[in-house]
Amino acid sequence: MLKTLPITSHFLALCTKNYIKLEKLLLKFKKNKYKFEILSCDDKNLDIDFLILNKTKHTILLEAKQKEGFIKNKILILRIQISLDAKLAEVISYQGEKPIPFFLNQTKIQSPDEKIQQNIFLTEWLENIFSSGMSDINKIKNILKSG
């Protein structure tokens, strides 16, 4: 059991970090849909959408999509389970593929650490959104109309 404790504590810390970033980005999950535009390094605008698929008193099922810029003609899709009580956000589906729970035998398709890799990817993706400069698409449209 001692072998799994550091891995578990690292994974929980990662999910907590993801929760904090999502809560800040999505303004404490008050709306059901969020649209952002960020600037990429090649001066292209990337559209990022967050959609709350299901919300209960204790959990939120969130779908995150990034259009353009990921792979040509592809859309990045992440599904994230958010636990409001525990303040954790965990990737439950990446590009439509679900990570295998740790207690099941691994398949040849997925690597043994795929679940943690997907959550590390979420952390890095959220950090990129914050560092790239982002803006709410509706705010941009309102500024352009008034100017």
Residue pairs with C-beta under 8 A, 6 or more apart in sequence:
7 116
10 116
11 115
11 116
11 119
12 88
14 116
14 119
14 120
14 123
15 88
15 89
15 90
15 119
16 87
16 88
17 123
18 80
18 88
18 89
18 90
18 119
18 122
18 123
18 126
19 82
19 83
19 87
19 88
19 89
20 87
21 123
21 126
21 127
21 130
22 29
22 62
22 80
22 82
22 89
22 126
23 29
23 87
25 34
25 36
25 50
25 126
25 129
25 130
26 34
26 50
26 62
29 52
29 55
29 60
29 82
29 84
31 52
32 51
32 52
32 55
33 49
33 50
33 51
33 52
34 49
34 50
34 51
34 136
35 47
35 48
35 49
35 50
35 136
35 137
35 138
36 47
36 48
36 49
36 50
36 129
36 134
36 135
36 136
36 137
37 45
37 46
37 47
37 48
37 134
37 135
37 137
37 140
38 45
38 46
38 48
38 128
38 129
38 132
38 133
38 134
38 135
39 45
39 46
39 132
39 133
40 46
40 69
40 132
44 68
44 69
45 68
46 66
46 67
46 68
46 69
47 66
47 67
47 68
47 137
48 64
48 65
48 66
48 67
48 129
48 134
49 64
49 65
49 67
50 62
50 63
50 64
50 65
51 62
51 63
51 65
52 60
52 61
52 62
53 61
53 62
53 63
53 79
54 60
54 61
55 61
57 84
58 83
58 84
58 85
59 81
59 82
59 83
59 84
60 81
60 82
60 84
61 79
61 80
61 81
61 82
61 92
62 79
62 80
62 81
62 82
62 89
63 77
63 78
63 79
63 80
64 76
64 77
64 78
64 79
64 80
65 75
65 76
65 77
65 78
66 75
66 76
66 125
67 75
70 76
76 95
76 125
77 93
77 94
77 95
77 96
78 91
78 93
78 94
78 118
78 122
78 125
79 91
79 92
79 93
79 94
80 89
80 90
80 91
80 92
80 122
81 89
81 90
81 92
82 88
82 89
83 89
83 90
89 122
90 119
91 99
91 115
91 118
91 119
91 121
91 122
92 98
92 99
94 118
94 121
97 110
99 110
99 114
99 115
99 118
100 106
100 107
100 110
100 114
100 115
101 115
102 115
106 112
111 117
